[in-house]
Amino acid sequence: QLQLVESGGGVVQPGGSLKLSCEASGFSLDDYSIGWFRQAPGKERAAVSCLHKGGSTFTARSKKGRFTISRDNDKNTVDLEMNSLKPEDTAVYYCSVLIRSNRYWGQGTQVTVSS
């Protein structure tokens, strides 16, 4: 059974850091492109960063220089390291993969940036 599970969310002060992890089961993450998305209250889900199968990455403009996506093949995870967090980064963060025209989502992990 294909499954994605996110972890690592929490409450952090502005300027702080968090590292999110997306663990896959039922398939190997390095065979697919994996994306991190987020959804803030009252807003649509939006792409944050993507790690393509070949290793190239995409990061949304407002997160460049602050967010870094990476893959750990031994753990079968894709991680999102977030630095210099801002209150506007508060959202539920999801990882997602597209496999044979089916998109799979994790359950999400809450990130709250507040003083």
Biopython code that builds the backbone (N, CA, C, O; Angstrom):
import numpy as np
from Bio.PDB.StructureBuilder import StructureBuilder

atoms = [
    (1, "GLN", "N", (0.852, -1.194, 0.000)),
    (1, "GLN", "CA", (0.000, 0.000, 0.000)),
    (1, "GLN", "C", (0.880, 1.233, 0.000)),
    (1, "GLN", "O", (1.802, 1.357, 0.807)),
    (2, "LEU", "N", (0.582, 2.149, -0.923)),
    (2, "LEU", "CA", (1.354, 3.373, -1.019)),
    (2, "LEU", "C", (0.939, 4.335, 0.082)),
    (2, "LEU", "O", (-0.249, 4.578, 0.290)),
    (3, "GLN", "N", (1.915, 4.875, 0.779)),
    (3, "GLN", "CA", (1.605, 5.785, 1.873)),
    (3, "GLN", "C", (2.716, 6.794, 2.053)),
    (3, "GLN", "O", (3.897, 6.489, 1.887)),
    (4, "LEU", "N", (2.306, 8.015, 2.402)),
    (4, "LEU", "CA", (3.238, 9.080, 2.748)),
    (4, "LEU", "C", (2.900, 9.569, 4.149)),
    (4, "LEU", "O", (1.731, 9.776, 4.474)),
    (5, "VAL", "N", (3.910, 9.751, 4.967)),
    (5, "VAL", "CA", (3.687, 10.245, 6.325)),
    (5, "VAL", "C", (4.651, 11.382, 6.600)),
    (5, "VAL", "O", (5.869, 11.215, 6.540)),
    (6, "GLU", "N", (4.078, 12.560, 6.907)),
    (6, "GLU", "CA", (4.896, 13.721, 7.231)),
    (6, "GLU", "C", (5.125, 13.805, 8.744)),
    (6, "GLU", "O", (4.298, 13.356, 9.537)),
    (7, "SER", "N", (6.237, 14.375, 9.112)),
    (7, "SER", "CA", (6.533, 14.617, 10.516)),
    (7, "SER", "C", (7.459, 15.823, 10.627)),
    (7, "SER", "O", (8.019, 16.290, 9.635)),
    (8, "GLY", "N", (7.607, 16.317, 11.858)),
    (8, "GLY", "CA", (8.561, 17.390, 12.097)),
    (8, "GLY", "C", (7.950, 18.765, 12.309)),
    (8, "GLY", "O", (8.666, 19.720, 12.610)),
    (9, "GLY", "N", (6.645, 18.875, 12.157)),
    (9, "GLY", "CA", (6.016, 20.166, 12.371)),
    (9, "GLY", "C", (6.012, 20.556, 13.838)),
    (9, "GLY", "O", (6.362, 19.757, 14.707)),
    (10, "GLY", "N", (5.615, 21.786, 14.101)),
    (10, "GLY", "CA", (5.554, 22.264, 15.473)),
    (10, "GLY", "C", (5.389, 23.755, 15.528)),
    (10, "GLY", "O", (5.067, 24.402, 14.532)),
    (11, "VAL", "N", (5.617, 24.300, 16.717)),
    (11, "VAL", "CA", (5.533, 25.739, 16.937)),
    (11, "VAL", "C", (6.943, 26.283, 17.072)),
    (11, "VAL", "O", (7.758, 25.741, 17.819)),
    (12, "VAL", "N", (7.225, 27.350, 16.352)),
    (12, "VAL", "CA", (8.560, 27.940, 16.371)),
    (12, "VAL", "C", (8.430, 29.455, 16.327)),
    (12, "VAL", "O", (7.468, 29.987, 15.772)),
    (13, "GLN", "N", (9.387, 30.138, 16.906)),
    (13, "GLN", "CA", (9.374, 31.605, 16.885)),
    (13, "GLN", "C", (9.852, 32.118, 15.530)),
    (13, "GLN", "O", (10.582, 31.419, 14.827)),
    (14, "PRO", "N", (9.455, 33.313, 15.165)),
    (14, "PRO", "CA", (9.970, 33.914, 13.925)),
    (14, "PRO", "C", (11.494, 33.909, 13.926)),
    (14, "PRO", "O", (12.139, 34.213, 14.929)),
    (15, "GLY", "N", (12.045, 33.556, 12.774)),
    (15, "GLY", "CA", (13.487, 33.432, 12.648)),
    (15, "GLY", "C", (14.010, 32.050, 12.971)),
    (15, "GLY", "O", (15.189, 31.765, 12.755)),
    (16, "GLY", "N", (13.156, 31.194, 13.481)),
    (16, "GLY", "CA", (13.570, 29.852, 13.849)),
    (16, "GLY", "C", (13.596, 28.894, 12.673)),
    (16, "GLY", "O", (13.354, 29.283, 11.530)),
    (17, "SER", "N", (13.892, 27.631, 12.972)),
    (17, "SER", "CA", (14.036, 26.599, 11.942)),
    (17, "SER", "C", (13.257, 25.346, 12.308)),
    (17, "SER", "O", (13.051, 25.040, 13.482)),
    (18, "LEU", "N", (12.837, 24.641, 11.289)),
    (18, "LEU", "CA", (12.227, 23.325, 11.438)),
    (18, "LEU", "C", (12.664, 22.462, 10.273)),
    (18, "LEU", "O", (12.966, 22.961, 9.189)),
    (19, "LYS", "N", (12.695, 21.152, 10.511)),
    (19, "LYS", "CA", (12.980, 20.213, 9.436)),
    (19, "LYS", "C", (11.827, 19.231, 9.356)),
    (19, "LYS", "O", (11.571, 18.470, 10.289)),
    (20, "LEU", "N", (11.139, 19.261, 8.228)),
    (20, "LEU", "CA", (10.044, 18.337, 7.983)),
    (20, "LEU", "C", (10.565, 17.113, 7.242)),
    (20, "LEU", "O", (11.517, 17.187, 6.464)),
    (21, "SER", "N", (9.916, 15.992, 7.505)),
    (21, "SER", "CA", (10.311, 14.757, 6.838)),
    (21, "SER", "C", (9.079, 14.079, 6.261)),
    (21, "SER", "O", (8.021, 14.045, 6.889)),
    (22, "CYS", "N", (9.230, 13.545, 5.069)),
    (22, "CYS", "CA", (8.166, 12.804, 4.403)),
    (22, "CYS", "C", (8.680, 11.384, 4.173)),
    (22, "CYS", "O", (9.589, 11.158, 3.374)),
    (23, "GLU", "N", (8.086, 10.445, 4.881)),
    (23, "GLU", "CA", (8.519, 9.054, 4.758)),
    (23, "GLU", "C", (7.532, 8.293, 3.884)),
    (23, "GLU", "O", (6.318, 8.373, 4.071)),
    (24, "ALA", "N", (8.079, 7.555, 2.927)),
    (24, "ALA", "CA", (7.247, 6.792, 2.007)),
    (24, "ALA", "C", (7.279, 5.313, 2.349)),
    (24, "ALA", "O", (8.288, 4.787, 2.821)),
    (25, "SER", "N", (6.167, 4.659, 2.104)),
    (25, "SER", "CA", (6.122, 3.202, 2.213)),
    (25, "SER", "C", (5.361, 2.664, 1.010)),
    (25, "SER", "O", (4.432, 3.300, 0.513)),
    (26, "GLY", "N", (5.758, 1.506, 0.559)),
    (26, "GLY", "CA", (5.101, 0.895, -0.587)),
    (26, "GLY", "C", (5.734, 1.257, -1.921)),
    (26, "GLY", "O", (5.347, 0.714, -2.955)),
    (27, "PHE", "N", (6.688, 2.155, -1.912)),
    (27, "PHE", "CA", (7.400, 2.517, -3.133)),
    (27, "PHE", "C", (8.687, 3.226, -2.734)),
    (27, "PHE", "O", (8.871, 3.620, -1.582)),
    (28, "SER", "N", (9.570, 3.377, -3.712)),
    (28, "SER", "CA", (10.846, 4.037, -3.465)),
    (28, "SER", "C", (10.780, 5.485, -3.934)),
    (28, "SER", "O", (10.470, 5.755, -5.094)),
    (29, "LEU", "N", (11.071, 6.410, -3.030)),
    (29, "LEU", "CA", (10.964, 7.832, -3.362)),
    (29, "LEU", "C", (11.903, 8.257, -4.476)),
    (29, "LEU", "O", (11.604, 9.207, -5.199)),
    (30, "ASP", "N", (13.032, 7.578, -4.632)),
    (30, "ASP", "CA", (13.970, 8.047, -5.651)),
    (30, "ASP", "C", (13.547, 7.647, -7.067)),
    (30, "ASP", "O", (14.249, 7.950, -8.032)),
    (31, "ASP", "N", (12.409, 6.972, -7.194)),
    (31, "ASP", "CA", (11.874, 6.653, -8.516)),
    (31, "ASP", "C", (10.909, 7.720, -9.033)),
    (31, "ASP", "O", (10.454, 7.646, -10.175)),
    (32, "TYR", "N", (10.597, 8.712, -8.196)),
    (32, "TYR", "CA", (9.578, 9.691, -8.557)),
    (32, "TYR", "C", (9.982, 11.100, -8.106)),
    (32, "TYR", "O", (10.862, 11.284, -7.265)),
    (33, "SER", "N", (9.306, 12.074, -8.696)),
    (33, "SER", "CA", (9.427, 13.445, -8.229)),
    (33, "SER", "C", (8.498, 13.639, -7.033)),
    (33, "SER", "O", (7.348, 13.201, -7.049)),
    (34, "ILE", "N", (9.003, 14.290, -6.015)),
    (34, "ILE", "CA", (8.247, 14.490, -4.778)),
    (34, "ILE", "C", (8.121, 15.981, -4.506)),
    (34, "ILE", "O", (9.081, 16.737, -4.652)),
    (35, "GLY", "N", (6.931, 16.389, -4.111)),
    (35, "GLY", "CA", (6.715, 17.794, -3.827)),
    (35, "GLY", "C", (6.250, 18.041, -2.409)),
    (35, "GLY", "O", (5.565, 17.215, -1.805)),
    (36, "TRP", "N", (6.634, 19.191, -1.891)),
    (36, "TRP", "CA", (6.091, 19.702, -0.630)),
    (36, "TRP", "C", (5.133, 20.843, -0.967)),
    (36, "TRP", "O", (5.445, 21.717, -1.775)),
    (37, "PHE", "N", (3.973, 20.816, -0.338)),
    (37, "PHE", "CA", (2.953, 21.833, -0.522)),
    (37, "PHE", "C", (2.559, 22.344, 0.857)),
    (37, "PHE", "O", (2.881, 21.733, 1.876)),
    (38, "ARG", "N", (1.861, 23.465, 0.873)),
    (38, "ARG", "CA", (1.337, 23.935, 2.147)),
    (38, "ARG", "C", (-0.005, 24.606, 1.927)),
    (38, "ARG", "O", (-0.302, 25.114, 0.846)),
    (39, "GLN", "N", (-0.805, 24.593, 2.980)),
    (39, "GLN", "CA", (-2.115, 25.232, 2.927)),
    (39, "GLN", "C", (-2.335, 26.003, 4.209)),
    (39, "GLN", "O", (-2.420, 25.433, 5.297)),
    (40, "ALA", "N", (-2.426, 27.305, 4.056)),
    (40, "ALA", "CA", (-2.698, 28.178, 5.188)),
    (40, "ALA", "C", (-4.215, 28.327, 5.345)),
    (40, "ALA", "O", (-4.953, 28.109, 4.384)),
    (41, "PRO", "N", (-4.685, 28.688, 6.523)),
    (41, "PRO", "CA", (-6.123, 28.855, 6.732)),
    (41, "PRO", "C", (-6.729, 29.837, 5.739)),
    (41, "PRO", "O", (-6.237, 30.954, 5.575)),
    (42, "GLY", "N", (-7.792, 29.413, 5.086)),
    (42, "GLY", "CA", (-8.486, 30.277, 4.149)),
    (42, "GLY", "C", (-7.809, 30.440, 2.805)),
    (42, "GLY", "O", (-8.245, 31.239, 1.977)),
    (43, "LYS", "N", (-6.741, 29.683, 2.585)),
    (43, "LYS", "CA", (-6.011, 29.805, 1.319)),
    (43, "LYS", "C", (-5.956, 28.460, 0.612)),
    (43, "LYS", "O", (-6.177, 27.413, 1.222)),
    (44, "GLU", "N", (-5.661, 28.501, -0.673)),
    (44, "GLU", "CA", (-5.521, 27.279, -1.441)),
    (44, "GLU", "C", (-4.170, 26.625, -1.163)),
    (44, "GLU", "O", (-3.209, 27.280, -0.757)),
    (45, "ARG", "N", (-4.128, 25.321, -1.394)),
    (45, "ARG", "CA", (-2.865, 24.600, -1.254)),
    (45, "ARG", "C", (-1.908, 25.066, -2.344)),
    (45, "ARG", "O", (-2.297, 25.206, -3.503)),
    (46, "ALA", "N", (-0.668, 25.301, -1.971)),
    (46, "ALA", "CA", (0.306, 25.838, -2.922)),
    (46, "ALA", "C", (1.613, 25.068, -2.837)),
    (46, "ALA", "O", (1.974, 24.541, -1.785)),
    (47, "ALA", "N", (2.302, 25.013, -3.942)),
    (47, "ALA", "CA", (3.585, 24.317, -3.996)),
    (47, "ALA", "C", (4.655, 25.101, -3.250)),
    (47, "ALA", "O", (4.720, 26.327, -3.337)),
    (48, "VAL", "N", (5.485, 24.383, -2.521)),
    (48, "VAL", "CA", (6.592, 24.991, -1.788)),
    (48, "VAL", "C", (7.910, 24.627, -2.447)),
    (48, "VAL", "O", (8.721, 25.497, -2.763)),
    (49, "SER", "N", (8.115, 23.341, -2.651)),
    (49, "SER", "CA", (9.370, 22.887, -3.229)),
    (49, "SER", "C", (9.174, 21.495, -3.799)),
    (49, "SER", "O", (8.317, 20.736, -3.346)),
    (50, "CYS", "N", (9.986, 21.170, -4.807)),
    (50, "CYS", "CA", (9.866, 19.875, -5.456)),
    (50, "CYS", "C", (11.259, 19.325, -5.740)),
    (50, "CYS", "O", (12.168, 20.052, -6.142)),
    (51, "LEU", "N", (11.396, 18.043, -5.524)),
    (51, "LEU", "CA", (12.645, 17.355, -5.854)),
    (51, "LEU", "C", (12.322, 16.370, -6.967)),
    (51, "LEU", "O", (11.582, 15.405, -6.775)),
    (52, "HIS", "N", (12.902, 16.639, -8.148)),
    (52, "HIS", "CA", (12.596, 15.811, -9.302)),
    (52, "HIS", "C", (13.403, 14.517, -9.270)),
    (52, "HIS", "O", (14.418, 14.407, -8.583)),
    (53, "LYS", "N", (12.923, 13.555, -10.026)),
    (53, "LYS", "CA", (13.549, 12.240, -10.044)),
    (53, "LYS", "C", (15.025, 12.330, -10.384)),
    (53, "LYS", "O", (15.838, 11.615, -9.799)),
    (54, "GLY", "N", (15.380, 13.192, -11.315)),
    (54, "GLY", "CA", (16.768, 13.315, -11.733)),
    (54, "GLY", "C", (17.647, 14.077, -10.761)),
    (54, "GLY", "O", (18.865, 14.132, -10.933)),
    (55, "GLY", "N", (17.038, 14.666, -9.740)),
    (55, "GLY", "CA", (17.816, 15.370, -8.725)),
    (55, "GLY", "C", (17.682, 16.873, -8.762)),
    (55, "GLY", "O", (18.100, 17.555, -7.826)),
    (56, "SER", "N", (17.104, 17.404, -9.830)),
    (56, "SER", "CA", (16.927, 18.862, -9.866)),
    (56, "SER", "C", (15.818, 19.254, -8.900)),
    (56, "SER", "O", (14.969, 18.440, -8.537)),
    (57, "THR", "N", (15.845, 20.506, -8.495)),
    (57, "THR", "CA", (14.869, 20.979, -7.516)),
    (57, "THR", "C", (14.175, 22.235, -8.007)),
    (57, "THR", "O", (14.693, 22.977, -8.842)),
    (58, "PHE", "N", (13.006, 22.447, -7.472)),
    (58, "PHE", "CA", (12.268, 23.689, -7.677)),
    (58, "PHE", "C", (11.859, 24.183, -6.301)),
    (58, "PHE", "O", (11.385, 23.404, -5.474)),
    (59, "THR", "N", (12.038, 25.459, -6.056)),
    (59, "THR", "CA", (11.565, 26.059, -4.818)),
    (59, "THR", "C", (10.858, 27.356, -5.158)),
    (59, "THR", "O", (11.369, 28.169, -5.928)),
    (60, "ALA", "N", (9.685, 27.546, -4.585)),
    (60, "ALA", "CA", (8.924, 28.767, -4.834)),
    (60, "ALA", "C", (9.756, 29.992, -4.459)),
    (60, "ALA", "O", (10.539, 29.965, -3.509)),
    (61, "ARG", "N", (9.571, 31.056, -5.221)),
    (61, "ARG", "CA", (10.439, 32.222, -5.116)),
    (61, "ARG", "C", (10.555, 32.764, -3.705)),
    (61, "ARG", "O", (11.653, 33.099, -3.260)),
    (62, "SER", "N", (9.450, 32.854, -2.999)),
    (62, "SER", "CA", (9.477, 33.480, -1.669)),
    (62, "SER", "C", (10.189, 32.612, -0.635)),
    (62, "SER", "O", (10.484, 33.079, 0.465)),
    (63, "LYS", "N", (10.471, 31.340, -0.981)),
    (63, "LYS", "CA", (11.134, 30.434, -0.049)),
    (63, "LYS", "C", (12.605, 30.182, -0.422)),
    (63, "LYS", "O", (13.343, 29.564, 0.345)),
    (64, "LYS", "N", (13.022, 30.659, -1.589)),
    (64, "LYS", "CA", (14.404, 30.418, -2.008)),
    (64, "LYS", "C", (15.365, 31.045, -1.023)),
    (64, "LYS", "O", (15.184, 32.179, -0.580)),
    (65, "GLY", "N", (16.393, 30.281, -0.690)),
    (65, "GLY", "CA", (17.373, 30.756, 0.272)),
    (65, "GLY", "C", (16.993, 30.453, 1.698)),
    (65, "GLY", "O", (17.826, 30.542, 2.600)),
    (66, "ARG", "N", (15.732, 30.092, 1.913)),
    (66, "ARG", "CA", (15.293, 29.744, 3.272)),
    (66, "ARG", "C", (14.925, 28.270, 3.389)),
    (66, "ARG", "O", (15.145, 27.653, 4.431)),
    (67, "PHE", "N", (14.362, 27.703, 2.317)),
    (67, "PHE", "CA", (13.905, 26.312, 2.350)),
    (67, "PHE", "C", (14.804, 25.469, 1.447)),
    (67, "PHE", "O", (15.179, 25.889, 0.352)),
    (68, "THR", "N", (15.142, 24.272, 1.929)),
    (68, "THR", "CA", (15.966, 23.349, 1.156)),
    (68, "THR", "C", (15.332, 21.970, 1.179)),
    (68, "THR", "O", (15.009, 21.437, 2.241)),
    (69, "ILE", "N", (15.158, 21.400, -0.006)),
    (69, "ILE", "CA", (14.589, 20.057, -0.116)),
    (69, "ILE", "C", (15.708, 19.071, -0.416)),
    (69, "ILE", "O", (16.638, 19.372, -1.164)),
    (70, "SER", "N", (15.601, 17.884, 0.185)),
    (70, "SER", "CA", (16.640, 16.884, -0.029)),
    (70, "SER", "C", (16.047, 15.491, 0.152)),
    (70, "SER", "O", (14.961, 15.321, 0.707)),
    (71, "ARG", "N", (16.789, 14.509, -0.331)),
    (71, "ARG", "CA", (16.312, 13.129, -0.271)),
    (71, "ARG", "C", (17.290, 12.292, 0.540)),
    (71, "ARG", "O", (18.504, 12.456, 0.415)),
    (72, "ASP", "N", (16.773, 11.405, 1.361)),
    (72, "ASP", "CA", (17.592, 10.437, 2.093)),
    (72, "ASP", "C", (17.168, 9.052, 1.622)),
    (72, "ASP", "O", (16.158, 8.515, 2.077)),
    (73, "ASN", "N", (17.943, 8.482, 0.713)),
    (73, "ASN", "CA", (17.558, 7.196, 0.131)),
    (73, "ASN", "C", (17.584, 6.056, 1.148)),
    (73, "ASN", "O", (16.800, 5.112, 1.046)),
    (74, "ASP", "N", (18.471, 6.141, 2.112)),
    (74, "ASP", "CA", (18.548, 5.083, 3.125)),
    (74, "ASP", "C", (17.270, 5.019, 3.954)),
    (74, "ASP", "O", (16.804, 3.939, 4.318)),
    (75, "LYS", "N", (16.711, 6.193, 4.248)),
    (75, "LYS", "CA", (15.501, 6.255, 5.071)),
    (75, "LYS", "C", (14.234, 6.295, 4.218)),
    (75, "LYS", "O", (13.124, 6.193, 4.740)),
    (76, "ASN", "N", (14.407, 6.446, 2.898)),
    (76, "ASN", "CA", (13.269, 6.604, 1.981)),
    (76, "ASN", "C", (12.411, 7.795, 2.387)),
    (76, "ASN", "O", (11.186, 7.710, 2.474)),
    (77, "THR", "N", (13.100, 8.913, 2.634)),
    (77, "THR", "CA", (12.409, 10.142, 3.007)),
    (77, "THR", "C", (12.838, 11.293, 2.103)),
    (77, "THR", "O", (13.922, 11.277, 1.520)),
    (78, "VAL", "N", (11.966, 12.285, 2.000)),
    (78, "VAL", "CA", (12.307, 13.558, 1.398)),
    (78, "VAL", "C", (12.078, 14.614, 2.470)),
    (78, "VAL", "O", (10.984, 14.729, 3.022)),
    (79, "ASP", "N", (13.107, 15.370, 2.752)),
    (79, "ASP", "CA", (13.060, 16.326, 3.848)),
    (79, "ASP", "C", (12.966, 17.753, 3.334)),
    (79, "ASP", "O", (13.427, 18.068, 2.237)),
    (80, "LEU", "N", (12.362, 18.606, 4.145)),
    (80, "LEU", "CA", (12.284, 20.027, 3.837)),
    (80, "LEU", "C", (12.833, 20.782, 5.034)),
    (80, "LEU", "O", (12.201, 20.847, 6.088)),
    (81, "GLU", "N", (14.009, 21.347, 4.859)),
    (81, "GLU", "CA", (14.614, 22.136, 5.922)),
    (81, "GLU", "C", (14.196, 23.582, 5.737)),
    (81, "GLU", "O", (14.378, 24.159, 4.666)),
    (82, "MET", "N", (13.639, 24.157, 6.777)),
    (82, "MET", "CA", (13.097, 25.507, 6.703)),
    (82, "MET", "C", (13.808, 26.391, 7.723)),
    (82, "MET", "O", (13.799, 26.107, 8.921)),
    (83, "ASN", "N", (14.414, 27.450, 7.239)),
    (83, "ASN", "CA", (15.129, 28.396, 8.089)),
    (83, "ASN", "C", (14.510, 29.780, 7.978)),
    (83, "ASN", "O", (13.731, 30.058, 7.066)),
    (84, "SER", "N", (14.869, 30.645, 8.923)),
    (84, "SER", "CA", (14.375, 32.033, 8.913)),
    (84, "SER", "C", (12.868, 32.070, 8.738)),
    (84, "SER", "O", (12.346, 32.816, 7.911)),
    (85, "LEU", "N", (12.187, 31.272, 9.509)),
    (85, "LEU", "CA", (10.738, 31.154, 9.363)),
    (85, "LEU", "C", (10.025, 32.446, 9.737)),
    (85, "LEU", "O", (10.440, 33.176, 10.637)),
    (86, "LYS", "N", (8.941, 32.701, 9.019)),
    (86, "LYS", "CA", (8.145, 33.910, 9.200)),
    (86, "LYS", "C", (6.724, 33.519, 9.596)),
    (86, "LYS", "O", (6.290, 32.402, 9.316)),
    (87, "PRO", "N", (6.011, 34.408, 10.231)),
    (87, "PRO", "CA", (4.614, 34.086, 10.584)),
    (87, "PRO", "C", (3.787, 33.654, 9.379)),
    (87, "PRO", "O", (2.885, 32.827, 9.514)),
    (88, "GLU", "N", (4.080, 34.199, 8.209)),
    (88, "GLU", "CA", (3.325, 33.834, 7.005)),
    (88, "GLU", "C", (3.656, 32.435, 6.502)),
    (88, "GLU", "O", (3.022, 31.955, 5.562)),
    (89, "ASP", "N", (4.634, 31.772, 7.108)),
    (89, "ASP", "CA", (4.917, 30.374, 6.776)),
    (89, "ASP", "C", (4.000, 29.425, 7.531)),
    (89, "ASP", "O", (4.025, 28.217, 7.295)),
    (90, "THR", "N", (3.198, 29.956, 8.427)),
    (90, "THR", "CA", (2.262, 29.121, 9.183)),
    (90, "THR", "C", (1.274, 28.450, 8.241)),
    (90, "THR", "O", (0.594, 29.116, 7.461)),
    (91, "ALA", "N", (1.202, 27.129, 8.320)),
    (91, "ALA", "CA", (0.341, 26.357, 7.418)),
    (91, "ALA", "C", (0.435, 24.885, 7.783)),
    (91, "ALA", "O", (1.260, 24.478, 8.601)),
    (92, "VAL", "N", (-0.425, 24.100, 7.161)),
    (92, "VAL", "CA", (-0.263, 22.647, 7.179)),
    (92, "VAL", "C", (0.577, 22.289, 5.957)),
    (92, "VAL", "O", (0.266, 22.690, 4.836)),
    (93, "TYR", "N", (1.623, 21.542, 6.186)),
    (93, "TYR", "CA", (2.543, 21.162, 5.124)),
    (93, "TYR", "C", (2.299, 19.701, 4.741)),
    (93, "TYR", "O", (2.196, 18.823, 5.597)),
    (94, "TYR", "N", (2.210, 19.469, 3.424)),
    (94, "TYR", "CA", (1.938, 18.147, 2.896)),
    (94, "TYR", "C", (3.034, 17.749, 1.905)),
    (94, "TYR", "O", (3.579, 18.597, 1.198)),
    (95, "CYS", "N", (3.346, 16.476, 1.860)),
    (95, "CYS", "CA", (4.157, 15.979, 0.755)),
    (95, "CYS", "C", (3.251, 15.186, -0.182)),
    (95, "CYS", "O", (2.205, 14.678, 0.220)),
    (96, "SER", "N", (3.672, 15.094, -1.417)),
    (96, "SER", "CA", (2.830, 14.483, -2.432)),
    (96, "SER", "C", (3.678, 13.872, -3.533)),
    (96, "SER", "O", (4.776, 14.340, -3.835)),
    (97, "VAL", "N", (3.137, 12.811, -4.125)),
    (97, "VAL", "CA", (3.810, 12.158, -5.241)),
    (97, "VAL", "C", (2.766, 11.764, -6.283)),
    (97, "VAL", "O", (1.643, 11.384, -5.952)),
    (98, "LEU", "N", (3.165, 11.867, -7.543)),
    (98, "LEU", "CA", (2.297, 11.462, -8.648)),
    (98, "LEU", "C", (2.827, 10.146, -9.203)),
    (98, "LEU", "O", (3.948, 10.083, -9.707)),
    (99, "ILE", "N", (2.026, 9.110, -9.108)),
    (99, "ILE", "CA", (2.420, 7.782, -9.592)),
    (99, "ILE", "C", (1.350, 7.263, -10.537)),
    (99, "ILE", "O", (0.210, 7.026, -10.137)),
    (100, "ARG", "N", (1.730, 7.092, -11.784)),
    (100, "ARG", "CA", (0.818, 6.540, -12.811)),
    (100, "ARG", "C", (-0.524, 7.263, -12.780)),
    (100, "ARG", "O", (-1.574, 6.630, -12.672)),
    (101, "SER", "N", (-0.487, 8.571, -12.873)),
    (101, "SER", "CA", (-1.650, 9.459, -12.953)),
    (101, "SER", "C", (-2.440, 9.557, -11.657)),
    (101, "SER", "O", (-3.469, 10.231, -11.616)),
    (102, "ASN", "N", (-1.989, 8.910, -10.617)),
    (102, "ASN", "CA", (-2.639, 9.031, -9.310)),
    (102, "ASN", "C", (-1.767, 9.875, -8.390)),
    (102, "ASN", "O", (-0.569, 9.629, -8.247)),
    (103, "ARG", "N", (-2.392, 10.880, -7.766)),
    (103, "ARG", "CA", (-1.638, 11.720, -6.836)),
    (103, "ARG", "C", (-1.928, 11.263, -5.415)),
    (103, "ARG", "O", (-3.077, 11.115, -4.999)),
    (104, "TYR", "N", (-0.848, 11.049, -4.696)),
    (104, "TYR", "CA", (-0.946, 10.617, -3.304)),
    (104, "TYR", "C", (-0.485, 11.751, -2.386)),
    (104, "TYR", "O", (0.475, 12.463, -2.678)),
    (105, "TRP", "N", (-1.194, 11.894, -1.275)),
    (105, "TRP", "CA", (-0.886, 12.925, -0.287)),
    (105, "TRP", "C", (-0.682, 12.287, 1.083)),
    (105, "TRP", "O", (-1.278, 11.258, 1.403)),
    (106, "GLY", "N", (0.160, 12.911, 1.873)),
    (106, "GLY", "CA", (0.244, 12.543, 3.271)),
    (106, "GLY", "C", (-0.862, 13.242, 4.049)),
    (106, "GLY", "O", (-1.689, 13.953, 3.478)),
    (107, "GLN", "N", (-0.863, 13.030, 5.357)),
    (107, "GLN", "CA", (-1.926, 13.600, 6.187)),
    (107, "GLN", "C", (-1.628, 15.041, 6.588)),
    (107, "GLN", "O", (-2.506, 15.749, 7.082)),
    (108, "GLY", "N", (-0.403, 15.465, 6.375)),
    (108, "GLY", "CA", (-0.003, 16.832, 6.684)),
    (108, "GLY", "C", (0.594, 16.975, 8.074)),
    (108, "GLY", "O", (0.327, 16.179, 8.974)),
    (109, "THR", "N", (1.404, 18.007, 8.223)),
    (109, "THR", "CA", (1.978, 18.336, 9.532)),
    (109, "THR", "C", (1.882, 19.848, 9.726)),
    (109, "THR", "O", (2.213, 20.620, 8.826)),
    (110, "GLN", "N", (1.430, 20.258, 10.898)),
    (110, "GLN", "CA", (1.177, 21.672, 11.163)),
    (110, "GLN", "C", (2.468, 22.389, 11.532)),
    (110, "GLN", "O", (3.232, 21.930, 12.382)),
    (111, "VAL", "N", (2.693, 23.511, 10.883)),
    (111, "VAL", "CA", (3.793, 24.406, 11.234)),
    (111, "VAL", "C", (3.197, 25.738, 11.655)),
    (111, "VAL", "O", (2.441, 26.355, 10.905)),
    (112, "THR", "N", (3.538, 26.173, 12.847)),
    (112, "THR", "CA", (3.049, 27.449, 13.360)),
    (112, "THR", "C", (4.238, 28.312, 13.742)),
    (112, "THR", "O", (5.069, 27.919, 14.561)),
    (113, "VAL", "N", (4.311, 29.492, 13.140)),
    (113, "VAL", "CA", (5.398, 30.431, 13.432)),
    (113, "VAL", "C", (4.787, 31.606, 14.177)),
    (113, "VAL", "O", (4.027, 32.395, 13.615)),
    (114, "SER", "N", (5.132, 31.704, 15.436)),
    (114, "SER", "CA", (4.506, 32.725, 16.275)),
    (114, "SER", "C", (5.414, 33.072, 17.440)),
    (114, "SER", "O", (6.123, 32.221, 17.977)),
    (115, "SER", "N", (5.376, 34.341, 17.816)),
    (115, "SER", "CA", (6.128, 34.763, 18.997)),
    (115, "SER", "C", (5.251, 34.680, 20.248)),
    (115, "SER", "O", (5.710, 34.997, 21.345)),
]
sb = StructureBuilder()
sb.init_structure("model")
sb.init_model(0)
sb.init_chain("A")
sb.init_seg("    ")
for serial, (resi, resn, name, xyz) in enumerate(atoms, 1):
    if name == "N":
        sb.init_residue(resn, " ", resi, " ")
    sb.init_atom(name, np.array(xyz, "f"), 0.0, 1.0, " ", f" {name:<3s}", serial, name[0])
structure = sb.get_structure()
